[in-house]
């Protein structure tokens, strides 16, 4: 974990002096973002309404909160409701030949970014990437999509949205509660009360929840072999590979490592990288043996070209209770009828 993240989330008191030093920059960040938000509210900046409904899945803080599993869940849920969804994304870390860029079977993470590739390969759904989310949404509508999911983009006020879902890490929550860069927040906690639903990912949330709040857990039941795509039952895999090595380059790598220990794996060696890390084979030379190495699905899409025989990845799925799933369906049906 980077030092600044320790200050944000772990109250790293040995470096307490960083926060007051960064507060003036946080004040400037608040001023600029407030002016921008007000400009959209007053109509000084244009908000574009697409011809099809838009669901925005985002967060008010930085780092991994669980947006991608929610997007994957929404894709399948929308399909079950008879809709043809498409996903738009910024495509962070990618370098496409043009934008908006529509993913195909030939696309890879270097071109489109890791999260869009994960979504495309898992769901086989139309995915378009680009900084201009309006153009990406229009492109998907031209492909026949009748509802658009925006992966992130909560603060992209240029795009009108019919449903806003804010994802919160139920364990780390909001850190020290300050705006960037003194804290991890892009917008203040007030923003939770303006969204349609707040979804807490894990944790034991019993107080101070917004009125429209849901709870989800990320569940893993299978592991997949990077080279062959072989699928193994998680329980059987653990029985045969009790001790593993692990690597992660996501928003909160230690969440992945904690998941492995919760599943009763014993981690021999582990290595964390920053979110969207561009992996090379050299990143794996530190592991001293050929025991099974586990990584996230998001990391796996960047490692398949040089995967070794003992590499596996652990996909996770968002799980809601029947009652909370019904709340989500009701929200979607409401925008369908409008």
Short mmCIF file of the C-alpha atoms (twelve columns), coordinates in Angstrom:
data_MODEL
# 
_entry.id   MODEL 
# 
loop_
_atom_site.group_PDB 
_atom_site.id 
_atom_site.type_symbol 
_atom_site.label_atom_id 
_atom_site.label_alt_id 
_atom_site.label_comp_id 
_atom_site.label_asym_id 
_atom_site.label_seq_id 
_atom_site.Cartn_x 
_atom_site.Cartn_y 
_atom_site.Cartn_z 
_atom_site.pdbx_PDB_model_num 
ATOM 1   C CA . UNK A 1   0.000   0.000   0.000   1 
ATOM 2   C CA . UNK A 2   1.299   3.430   -0.901  1 
ATOM 3   C CA . UNK A 3   2.153   5.772   1.960   1 
ATOM 4   C CA . UNK A 4   -0.639  8.217   1.109   1 
ATOM 5   C CA . UNK A 5   -3.185  5.375   1.210   1 
ATOM 6   C CA . UNK A 6   -1.957  4.402   4.660   1 
ATOM 7   C CA . UNK A 7   -2.601  7.972   5.760   1 
ATOM 8   C CA . UNK A 8   -6.070  7.939   4.170   1 
ATOM 9   C CA . UNK A 9   -7.278  4.594   5.449   1 
ATOM 10  C CA . UNK A 10  -5.120  3.547   8.386   1 
ATOM 11  C CA . UNK A 11  -4.547  6.830   10.231  1 
ATOM 12  C CA . UNK A 12  -0.797  6.452   9.803   1 
ATOM 13  C CA . UNK A 13  0.065   8.787   12.651  1 
ATOM 14  C CA . UNK A 14  3.807   8.654   11.991  1 
ATOM 15  C CA . UNK A 15  3.034   10.658  8.852   1 
ATOM 16  C CA . UNK A 16  0.241   12.803  10.318  1 
ATOM 17  C CA . UNK A 17  1.927   15.935  9.006   1 
ATOM 18  C CA . UNK A 18  1.004   14.986  5.420   1 
ATOM 19  C CA . UNK A 19  -2.682  15.790  5.930   1 
ATOM 20  C CA . UNK A 20  -2.343  19.460  6.947   1 
ATOM 21  C CA . UNK A 21  0.188   19.974  4.172   1 
ATOM 22  C CA . UNK A 22  -2.317  18.659  1.616   1 
ATOM 23  C CA . UNK A 23  -5.420  20.412  2.974   1 
ATOM 24  C CA . UNK A 24  -4.914  23.582  0.855   1 
ATOM 25  C CA . UNK A 25  -4.882  21.380  -2.253  1 
ATOM 26  C CA . UNK A 26  -8.058  19.652  -1.034  1 
ATOM 27  C CA . UNK A 27  -9.679  23.057  -0.638  1 
ATOM 28  C CA . UNK A 28  -8.698  23.926  -4.205  1 
ATOM 29  C CA . UNK A 29  -10.056 20.571  -5.394  1 
ATOM 30  C CA . UNK A 30  -13.357 21.263  -3.603  1 
ATOM 31  C CA . UNK A 31  -13.605 24.740  -5.132  1 
ATOM 32  C CA . UNK A 32  -12.964 23.580  -8.699  1 
ATOM 33  C CA . UNK A 33  -15.282 20.572  -8.465  1 
ATOM 34  C CA . UNK A 34  -18.033 22.665  -6.844  1 
ATOM 35  C CA . UNK A 35  -17.876 25.314  -9.569  1 
ATOM 36  C CA . UNK A 36  -18.025 22.612  -12.214 1 
ATOM 37  C CA . UNK A 37  -20.993 20.886  -10.556 1 
ATOM 38  C CA . UNK A 38  -22.883 24.168  -10.181 1 
ATOM 39  C CA . UNK A 39  -22.220 25.008  -13.836 1 
ATOM 40  C CA . UNK A 40  -23.988 21.795  -14.885 1 
ATOM 41  C CA . UNK A 41  -26.821 22.399  -12.434 1 
ATOM 42  C CA . UNK A 42  -27.440 25.903  -13.766 1 
ATOM 43  C CA . UNK A 43  -27.206 24.812  -17.378 1 
ATOM 44  C CA . UNK A 44  -23.995 26.724  -18.044 1 
ATOM 45  C CA . UNK A 45  -22.501 23.405  -19.089 1 
ATOM 46  C CA . UNK A 46  -24.542 21.051  -21.245 1 
ATOM 47  C CA . UNK A 47  -25.838 17.732  -19.934 1 
ATOM 48  C CA . UNK A 48  -26.589 15.299  -22.760 1 
ATOM 49  C CA . UNK A 49  -29.531 12.898  -22.573 1 
ATOM 50  C CA . UNK A 50  -29.065 9.728   -24.601 1 
ATOM 51  C CA . UNK A 51  -32.003 8.126   -26.381 1 
ATOM 52  C CA . UNK A 52  -31.723 5.032   -24.168 1 
ATOM 53  C CA . UNK A 53  -31.637 4.766   -20.350 1 
ATOM 54  C CA . UNK A 54  -28.276 5.092   -18.608 1 
ATOM 55  C CA . UNK A 55  -27.213 3.427   -15.353 1 
ATOM 56  C CA . UNK A 56  -24.083 4.880   -13.763 1 
ATOM 57  C CA . UNK A 57  -22.069 2.644   -11.434 1 
ATOM 58  C CA . UNK A 58  -19.487 4.707   -9.586  1 
ATOM 59  C CA . UNK A 59  -18.043 5.772   -6.267  1 
ATOM 60  C CA . UNK A 60  -17.137 8.892   -4.362  1 
ATOM 61  C CA . UNK A 61  -13.660 7.665   -3.453  1 
ATOM 62  C CA . UNK A 62  -10.587 6.287   -5.144  1 
ATOM 63  C CA . UNK A 63  -9.462  2.695   -5.163  1 
ATOM 64  C CA . UNK A 64  -11.228 -0.604  -5.572  1 
ATOM 65  C CA . UNK A 65  -14.753 -0.550  -4.213  1 
ATOM 66  C CA . UNK A 66  -16.330 -3.372  -6.205  1 
ATOM 67  C CA . UNK A 67  -17.728 -1.504  -9.215  1 
ATOM 68  C CA . UNK A 68  -16.783 -4.133  -11.785 1 
ATOM 69  C CA . UNK A 69  -18.582 -7.045  -10.042 1 
ATOM 70  C CA . UNK A 70  -21.685 -4.834  -9.806  1 
ATOM 71  C CA . UNK A 71  -21.444 -4.040  -13.531 1 
ATOM 72  C CA . UNK A 72  -21.152 -7.764  -14.308 1 
ATOM 73  C CA . UNK A 73  -24.159 -8.475  -12.102 1 
ATOM 74  C CA . UNK A 74  -26.181 -5.739  -13.784 1 
ATOM 75  C CA . UNK A 75  -25.427 -7.070  -17.251 1 
ATOM 76  C CA . UNK A 76  -26.865 -10.472 -16.386 1 
ATOM 77  C CA . UNK A 77  -29.779 -8.960  -14.470 1 
ATOM 78  C CA . UNK A 78  -30.727 -6.686  -17.363 1 
ATOM 79  C CA . UNK A 79  -30.564 -9.595  -19.781 1 
ATOM 80  C CA . UNK A 80  -32.881 -11.587 -17.537 1 
ATOM 81  C CA . UNK A 81  -35.332 -8.670  -17.770 1 
ATOM 82  C CA . UNK A 82  -35.338 -8.909  -21.558 1 
ATOM 83  C CA . UNK A 83  -32.962 -6.004  -22.196 1 
ATOM 84  C CA . UNK A 84  -29.882 -5.746  -24.405 1 
ATOM 85  C CA . UNK A 85  -27.294 -3.874  -22.307 1 
ATOM 86  C CA . UNK A 86  -24.007 -2.338  -23.342 1 
ATOM 87  C CA . UNK A 87  -21.176 -1.016  -21.185 1 
ATOM 88  C CA . UNK A 88  -19.180 2.198   -21.571 1 
ATOM 89  C CA . UNK A 89  -15.892 2.795   -19.772 1 
ATOM 90  C CA . UNK A 90  -13.052 5.282   -19.686 1 
ATOM 91  C CA . UNK A 91  -10.684 2.482   -20.653 1 
ATOM 92  C CA . UNK A 92  -8.017  3.576   -18.200 1 
ATOM 93  C CA . UNK A 93  -4.591  2.232   -19.090 1 
ATOM 94  C CA . UNK A 94  -5.536  1.436   -22.684 1 
ATOM 95  C CA . UNK A 95  -4.203  2.943   -25.899 1 
ATOM 96  C CA . UNK A 96  -6.816  2.343   -28.589 1 
ATOM 97  C CA . UNK A 97  -6.207  3.341   -32.227 1 
ATOM 98  C CA . UNK A 98  -9.295  5.600   -32.089 1 
ATOM 99  C CA . UNK A 99  -12.098 6.625   -29.746 1 
ATOM 100 C CA . UNK A 100 -14.770 5.676   -29.090 1 
ATOM 101 C CA . UNK A 101 -13.402 2.173   -29.446 1 
ATOM 102 C CA . UNK A 102 -15.693 -0.848  -29.682 1 
ATOM 103 C CA . UNK A 103 -14.155 -3.989  -28.227 1 
ATOM 104 C CA . UNK A 104 -13.842 -7.146  -30.332 1 
ATOM 105 C CA . UNK A 105 -12.382 -10.631 -29.909 1 
ATOM 106 C CA . UNK A 106 -9.022  -9.206  -31.022 1 
ATOM 107 C CA . UNK A 107 -8.958  -6.507  -28.325 1 
ATOM 108 C CA . UNK A 108 -6.583  -6.772  -25.385 1 
ATOM 109 C CA . UNK A 109 -5.905  -4.892  -22.159 1 
ATOM 110 C CA . UNK A 110 -3.104  -2.819  -23.703 1 
ATOM 111 C CA . UNK A 111 -5.574  -1.414  -26.208 1 
ATOM 112 C CA . UNK A 112 -8.810  -1.190  -24.204 1 
ATOM 113 C CA . UNK A 113 -7.800  -1.309  -20.525 1 
ATOM 114 C CA . UNK A 114 -8.114  -4.191  -18.082 1 
ATOM 115 C CA . UNK A 115 -11.636 -3.653  -16.723 1 
ATOM 116 C CA . UNK A 116 -13.352 -3.322  -20.135 1 
ATOM 117 C CA . UNK A 117 -11.594 -6.482  -21.335 1 
ATOM 118 C CA . UNK A 118 -12.716 -8.356  -18.220 1 
ATOM 119 C CA . UNK A 119 -16.329 -7.273  -18.770 1 
ATOM 120 C CA . UNK A 120 -16.252 -8.134  -22.472 1 
ATOM 121 C CA . UNK A 121 -14.678 -11.562 -22.007 1 
ATOM 122 C CA . UNK A 122 -16.863 -12.530 -19.040 1 
ATOM 123 C CA . UNK A 123 -20.238 -11.333 -20.390 1 
ATOM 124 C CA . UNK A 124 -19.755 -11.128 -24.183 1 
ATOM 125 C CA . UNK A 125 -21.618 -7.828  -24.117 1 
ATOM 126 C CA . UNK A 126 -20.951 -4.783  -26.340 1 
ATOM 127 C CA . UNK A 127 -18.331 -2.588  -24.625 1 
ATOM 128 C CA . UNK A 128 -17.109 0.812   -25.827 1 
ATOM 129 C CA . UNK A 129 -14.276 2.829   -24.294 1 
ATOM 130 C CA . UNK A 130 -13.235 6.460   -24.533 1 
ATOM 131 C CA . UNK A 131 -13.007 9.693   -22.577 1 
ATOM 132 C CA . UNK A 132 -16.158 10.975  -24.314 1 
ATOM 133 C CA . UNK A 133 -18.815 8.804   -22.701 1 
ATOM 134 C CA . UNK A 134 -21.538 10.438  -24.801 1 
ATOM 135 C CA . UNK A 135 -19.890 9.247   -28.000 1 
ATOM 136 C CA . UNK A 136 -19.317 5.788   -26.498 1 
ATOM 137 C CA . UNK A 137 -22.967 5.549   -25.485 1 
ATOM 138 C CA . UNK A 138 -24.149 6.609   -28.939 1 
ATOM 139 C CA . UNK A 139 -21.926 3.971   -30.497 1 
ATOM 140 C CA . UNK A 140 -23.507 1.240   -28.374 1 
ATOM 141 C CA . UNK A 141 -27.012 2.445   -29.201 1 
ATOM 142 C CA . UNK A 142 -26.062 2.109   -32.880 1 
ATOM 143 C CA . UNK A 143 -25.082 -1.505  -32.086 1 
ATOM 144 C CA . UNK A 144 -28.625 -2.187  -30.875 1 
ATOM 145 C CA . UNK A 145 -28.187 -1.722  -27.115 1 
ATOM 146 C CA . UNK A 146 -31.365 -0.536  -25.414 1 
ATOM 147 C CA . UNK A 147 -29.819 0.331   -22.037 1 
ATOM 148 C CA . UNK A 148 -26.327 1.633   -21.197 1 
ATOM 149 C CA . UNK A 149 -24.239 0.854   -18.105 1 
ATOM 150 C CA . UNK A 150 -21.497 3.375   -17.367 1 
ATOM 151 C CA . UNK A 151 -18.620 1.691   -15.545 1 
ATOM 152 C CA . UNK A 152 -17.518 4.551   -13.285 1 
ATOM 153 C CA . UNK A 153 -18.311 8.110   -14.408 1 
ATOM 154 C CA . UNK A 154 -20.244 9.230   -11.326 1 
ATOM 155 C CA . UNK A 155 -18.573 12.629  -11.614 1 
ATOM 156 C CA . UNK A 156 -19.020 12.772  -15.417 1 
ATOM 157 C CA . UNK A 157 -21.968 15.165  -15.167 1 
ATOM 158 C CA . UNK A 158 -22.048 15.789  -18.907 1 
ATOM 159 C CA . UNK A 159 -23.830 12.439  -19.252 1 
ATOM 160 C CA . UNK A 160 -27.407 12.429  -17.941 1 
ATOM 161 C CA . UNK A 161 -28.284 9.325   -15.999 1 
ATOM 162 C CA . UNK A 162 -31.546 7.561   -15.181 1 
ATOM 163 C CA . UNK A 163 -30.162 5.530   -12.277 1 
ATOM 164 C CA . UNK A 164 -27.135 6.137   -10.071 1 
ATOM 165 C CA . UNK A 165 -25.526 3.362   -8.045  1 
ATOM 166 C CA . UNK A 166 -22.720 4.359   -5.671  1 
ATOM 167 C CA . UNK A 167 -20.477 1.510   -4.523  1 
ATOM 168 C CA . UNK A 168 -18.771 1.754   -1.136  1 
ATOM 169 C CA . UNK A 169 -16.076 -0.501  0.308   1 
ATOM 170 C CA . UNK A 170 -17.845 -1.725  3.451   1 
ATOM 171 C CA . UNK A 171 -14.552 -2.318  5.250   1 
ATOM 172 C CA . UNK A 172 -12.466 0.727   4.356   1 
ATOM 173 C CA . UNK A 173 -15.518 3.005   4.019   1 
ATOM 174 C CA . UNK A 174 -14.397 6.630   3.492   1 
ATOM 175 C CA . UNK A 175 -10.996 6.649   5.156   1 
ATOM 176 C CA . UNK A 176 -10.336 9.934   6.935   1 
ATOM 177 C CA . UNK A 177 -13.356 11.495  5.192   1 
ATOM 178 C CA . UNK A 178 -11.364 14.223  3.430   1 
ATOM 179 C CA . UNK A 179 -11.316 15.203  -0.224  1 
ATOM 180 C CA . UNK A 180 -8.356  14.509  -2.495  1 
ATOM 181 C CA . UNK A 181 -5.446  14.670  -1.988  1 
ATOM 182 C CA . UNK A 182 -5.596  14.909  1.826   1 
ATOM 183 C CA . UNK A 183 -8.162  12.104  1.768   1 
ATOM 184 C CA . UNK A 184 -9.509  9.517   -0.678  1 
ATOM 185 C CA . UNK A 185 -12.784 11.238  -1.619  1 
ATOM 186 C CA . UNK A 186 -13.685 12.756  -4.988  1 
ATOM 187 C CA . UNK A 187 -16.917 14.145  -3.518  1 
ATOM 188 C CA . UNK A 188 -18.153 14.629  0.024   1 
ATOM 189 C CA . UNK A 189 -20.350 12.197  1.942   1 
ATOM 190 C CA . UNK A 190 -23.363 14.376  1.083   1 
ATOM 191 C CA . UNK A 191 -23.215 12.810  -2.384  1 
ATOM 192 C CA . UNK A 192 -24.514 9.501   -1.031  1 
ATOM 193 C CA . UNK A 193 -27.881 11.081  -0.267  1 
ATOM 194 C CA . UNK A 194 -28.316 12.339  -3.847  1 
ATOM 195 C CA . UNK A 195 -27.859 8.949   -5.525  1 
ATOM 196 C CA . UNK A 196 -30.583 6.383   -6.173  1 
ATOM 197 C CA . UNK A 197 -28.881 3.523   -4.338  1 
ATOM 198 C CA . UNK A 198 -25.745 3.103   -2.245  1 
ATOM 199 C CA . UNK A 199 -24.338 -0.417  -2.322  1 
ATOM 200 C CA . UNK A 200 -21.977 -1.452  0.468   1 
ATOM 201 C CA . UNK A 201 -19.478 -4.107  -0.563  1 
ATOM 202 C CA . UNK A 202 -18.860 -6.348  2.439   1 
ATOM 203 C CA . UNK A 203 -18.325 -5.141  5.979   1 
ATOM 204 C CA . UNK A 204 -20.822 -4.963  8.800   1 
ATOM 205 C CA . UNK A 205 -22.772 -1.781  8.133   1 
ATOM 206 C CA . UNK A 206 -25.299 -1.171  10.873  1 
ATOM 207 C CA . UNK A 207 -25.419 2.614   11.286  1 
ATOM 208 C CA . UNK A 208 -25.113 5.871   9.372   1 
ATOM 209 C CA . UNK A 209 -26.338 4.300   6.132   1 
ATOM 210 C CA . UNK A 210 -28.273 6.406   3.623   1 
ATOM 211 C CA . UNK A 211 -31.973 5.586   3.437   1 
ATOM 212 C CA . UNK A 212 -31.551 3.818   0.080   1 
ATOM 213 C CA . UNK A 213 -28.686 1.450   0.862   1 
ATOM 214 C CA . UNK A 214 -28.095 -2.165  -0.117  1 
ATOM 215 C CA . UNK A 215 -25.497 -4.670  1.001   1 
ATOM 216 C CA . UNK A 216 -23.645 -7.134  -1.179  1 
ATOM 217 C CA . UNK A 217 -20.900 -9.709  -0.772  1 
ATOM 218 C CA . UNK A 218 -18.355 -10.901 -3.288  1 
ATOM 219 C CA . UNK A 219 -18.429 -14.684 -3.576  1 
ATOM 220 C CA . UNK A 220 -15.948 -17.050 -5.191  1 
ATOM 221 C CA . UNK A 221 -16.805 -20.641 -6.089  1 
ATOM 222 C CA . UNK A 222 -14.417 -21.513 -8.941  1 
ATOM 223 C CA . UNK A 223 -10.816 -21.045 -9.989  1 
ATOM 224 C CA . UNK A 224 -9.669  -20.893 -13.619 1 
ATOM 225 C CA . UNK A 225 -6.397  -21.915 -15.233 1 
ATOM 226 C CA . UNK A 226 -4.869  -19.030 -17.198 1 
ATOM 227 C CA . UNK A 227 -3.383  -21.098 -20.022 1 
ATOM 228 C CA . UNK A 228 -6.101  -23.665 -20.668 1 
ATOM 229 C CA . UNK A 229 -9.211  -22.027 -19.215 1 
ATOM 230 C CA . UNK A 230 -9.831  -25.172 -17.140 1 
ATOM 231 C CA . UNK A 231 -12.415 -24.565 -14.411 1 
ATOM 232 C CA . UNK A 232 -11.989 -26.129 -10.991 1 
ATOM 233 C CA . UNK A 233 -14.305 -26.264 -8.007  1 
ATOM 234 C CA . UNK A 234 -12.839 -23.998 -5.330  1 
ATOM 235 C CA . UNK A 235 -13.154 -26.538 -2.506  1 
ATOM 236 C CA . UNK A 236 -11.379 -29.235 -4.527  1 
ATOM 237 C CA . UNK A 237 -8.666  -26.783 -5.529  1 
ATOM 238 C CA . UNK A 238 -8.030  -25.755 -1.914  1 
ATOM 239 C CA . UNK A 239 -7.771  -29.399 -0.849  1 
ATOM 240 C CA . UNK A 240 -5.044  -29.941 -3.435  1 
ATOM 241 C CA . UNK A 241 -3.341  -26.542 -3.147  1 
ATOM 242 C CA . UNK A 242 -3.562  -25.498 0.478   1 
ATOM 243 C CA . UNK A 243 -0.495  -23.253 0.281   1 
ATOM 244 C CA . UNK A 244 -0.288  -20.827 -2.653  1 
ATOM 245 C CA . UNK A 245 1.522   -17.746 -3.856  1 
ATOM 246 C CA . UNK A 246 -0.521  -14.648 -4.721  1 
ATOM 247 C CA . UNK A 247 -0.210  -11.439 -6.701  1 
ATOM 248 C CA . UNK A 248 -2.627  -8.531  -7.150  1 
ATOM 249 C CA . UNK A 249 -2.624  -5.186  -8.959  1 
ATOM 250 C CA . UNK A 250 -6.045  -3.799  -8.035  1 
ATOM 251 C CA . UNK A 251 -7.374  -0.856  -6.036  1 
ATOM 252 C CA . UNK A 252 -6.997  -2.707  -2.716  1 
ATOM 253 C CA . UNK A 253 -4.671  -5.697  -3.229  1 
ATOM 254 C CA . UNK A 254 -4.828  -6.700  0.432   1 
ATOM 255 C CA . UNK A 255 -8.554  -7.262  0.088   1 
ATOM 256 C CA . UNK A 256 -7.720  -10.056 -2.358  1 
ATOM 257 C CA . UNK A 257 -5.089  -11.520 -0.048  1 
ATOM 258 C CA . UNK A 258 -7.538  -11.384 2.860   1 
ATOM 259 C CA . UNK A 259 -10.123 -13.157 0.708   1 
ATOM 260 C CA . UNK A 260 -7.666  -15.977 0.090   1 
ATOM 261 C CA . UNK A 261 -6.968  -16.431 3.804   1 
ATOM 262 C CA . UNK A 262 -10.699 -16.297 4.561   1 
ATOM 263 C CA . UNK A 263 -11.150 -19.119 2.052   1 
ATOM 264 C CA . UNK A 264 -8.594  -21.097 4.109   1 
ATOM 265 C CA . UNK A 265 -5.667  -20.710 1.729   1 
ATOM 266 C CA . UNK A 266 -2.239  -20.296 3.285   1 
ATOM 267 C CA . UNK A 267 -0.208  -17.676 1.403   1 
ATOM 268 C CA . UNK A 268 3.464   -18.533 1.041   1 
ATOM 269 C CA . UNK A 269 4.533   -15.393 -0.831  1 
ATOM 270 C CA . UNK A 270 2.489   -12.408 -1.973  1 
ATOM 271 C CA . UNK A 271 3.108   -9.225  -3.960  1 
ATOM 272 C CA . UNK A 272 0.873   -6.154  -4.298  1 
ATOM 273 C CA . UNK A 273 0.976   -3.669  -7.163  1 
ATOM 274 C CA . UNK A 274 -0.899  -0.440  -7.850  1 
ATOM 275 C CA . UNK A 275 -4.239  -0.527  -9.652  1 
ATOM 276 C CA . UNK A 276 -4.035  -1.118  -13.431 1 
ATOM 277 C CA . UNK A 277 -0.400  -2.261  -13.149 1 
ATOM 278 C CA . UNK A 278 1.008   -3.369  -16.509 1 
ATOM 279 C CA . UNK A 279 2.351   -6.834  -15.762 1 
ATOM 280 C CA . UNK A 280 5.369   -8.412  -17.389 1 
ATOM 281 C CA . UNK A 281 6.968   -11.789 -16.775 1 
ATOM 282 C CA . UNK A 282 9.650   -10.071 -14.677 1 
ATOM 283 C CA . UNK A 283 7.014   -9.262  -12.035 1 
ATOM 284 C CA . UNK A 284 6.802   -12.972 -11.240 1 
ATOM 285 C CA . UNK A 285 10.501  -13.795 -10.941 1 
ATOM 286 C CA . UNK A 286 10.421  -13.065 -7.216  1 
ATOM 287 C CA . UNK A 287 8.406   -16.208 -6.490  1 
ATOM 288 C CA . UNK A 288 10.846  -18.869 -5.399  1 
ATOM 289 C CA . UNK A 289 8.896   -21.999 -6.345  1 
ATOM 290 C CA . UNK A 290 6.331   -23.371 -8.789  1 
ATOM 291 C CA . UNK A 291 3.473   -23.839 -6.358  1 
ATOM 292 C CA . UNK A 292 0.049   -22.617 -7.523  1 
ATOM 293 C CA . UNK A 293 -0.050  -18.844 -7.991  1 
ATOM 294 C CA . UNK A 294 -3.399  -17.077 -7.655  1 
ATOM 295 C CA . UNK A 295 -4.398  -13.680 -9.027  1 
ATOM 296 C CA . UNK A 296 -7.591  -11.702 -9.611  1 
ATOM 297 C CA . UNK A 297 -9.609  -11.959 -12.812 1 
ATOM 298 C CA . UNK A 298 -8.736  -8.339  -13.566 1 
ATOM 299 C CA . UNK A 299 -5.015  -9.146  -13.411 1 
ATOM 300 C CA . UNK A 300 -5.454  -12.348 -15.402 1 
ATOM 301 C CA . UNK A 301 -6.597  -10.518 -18.551 1 
ATOM 302 C CA . UNK A 302 -3.166  -8.847  -18.656 1 
ATOM 303 C CA . UNK A 303 -1.126  -11.996 -18.027 1 
ATOM 304 C CA . UNK A 304 -2.546  -14.627 -20.383 1 
ATOM 305 C CA . UNK A 305 0.035   -14.070 -23.140 1 
ATOM 306 C CA . UNK A 306 2.915   -15.143 -20.876 1 
ATOM 307 C CA . UNK A 307 1.017   -17.293 -18.362 1 
ATOM 308 C CA . UNK A 308 2.825   -20.226 -16.764 1 
ATOM 309 C CA . UNK A 309 1.419   -23.684 -16.128 1 
ATOM 310 C CA . UNK A 310 0.870   -23.099 -12.398 1 
ATOM 311 C CA . UNK A 311 -1.011  -19.779 -12.686 1 
ATOM 312 C CA . UNK A 312 -4.705  -19.562 -11.775 1 
ATOM 313 C CA . UNK A 313 -7.207  -16.773 -11.228 1 
ATOM 314 C CA . UNK A 314 -10.116 -16.388 -8.842  1 
ATOM 315 C CA . UNK A 315 -13.228 -14.645 -10.241 1 
ATOM 316 C CA . UNK A 316 -15.766 -13.187 -7.832  1 
ATOM 317 C CA . UNK A 317 -19.463 -12.448 -8.232  1 
ATOM 318 C CA . UNK A 318 -21.656 -9.861  -6.538  1 
ATOM 319 C CA . UNK A 319 -24.305 -11.510 -4.387  1 
ATOM 320 C CA . UNK A 320 -27.439 -9.776  -3.073  1 
ATOM 321 C CA . UNK A 321 -30.157 -11.147 -0.835  1 
ATOM 322 C CA . UNK A 322 -33.509 -11.808 -2.529  1 
ATOM 323 C CA . UNK A 323 -34.990 -8.747  -0.840  1 
ATOM 324 C CA . UNK A 324 -32.199 -6.427  -1.955  1 
ATOM 325 C CA . UNK A 325 -32.205 -7.906  -5.450  1 
ATOM 326 C CA . UNK A 326 -35.917 -7.058  -5.601  1 
ATOM 327 C CA . UNK A 327 -35.119 -3.442  -4.709  1 
ATOM 328 C CA . UNK A 328 -32.584 -3.285  -7.535  1 
ATOM 329 C CA . UNK A 329 -35.039 -4.819  -10.021 1 
ATOM 330 C CA . UNK A 330 -37.738 -2.335  -8.980  1 
ATOM 331 C CA . UNK A 331 -35.392 0.572   -9.650  1 
ATOM 332 C CA . UNK A 332 -34.554 -0.802  -13.096 1 
ATOM 333 C CA . UNK A 333 -38.195 -1.444  -13.972 1 
ATOM 334 C CA . UNK A 334 -38.994 2.145   -13.033 1 
ATOM 335 C CA . UNK A 335 -36.521 3.565   -15.572 1 
ATOM 336 C CA . UNK A 336 -37.718 1.073   -18.194 1 
ATOM 337 C CA . UNK A 337 -41.250 2.412   -17.878 1 
ATOM 338 C CA . UNK A 338 -40.254 6.083   -18.149 1 
# 
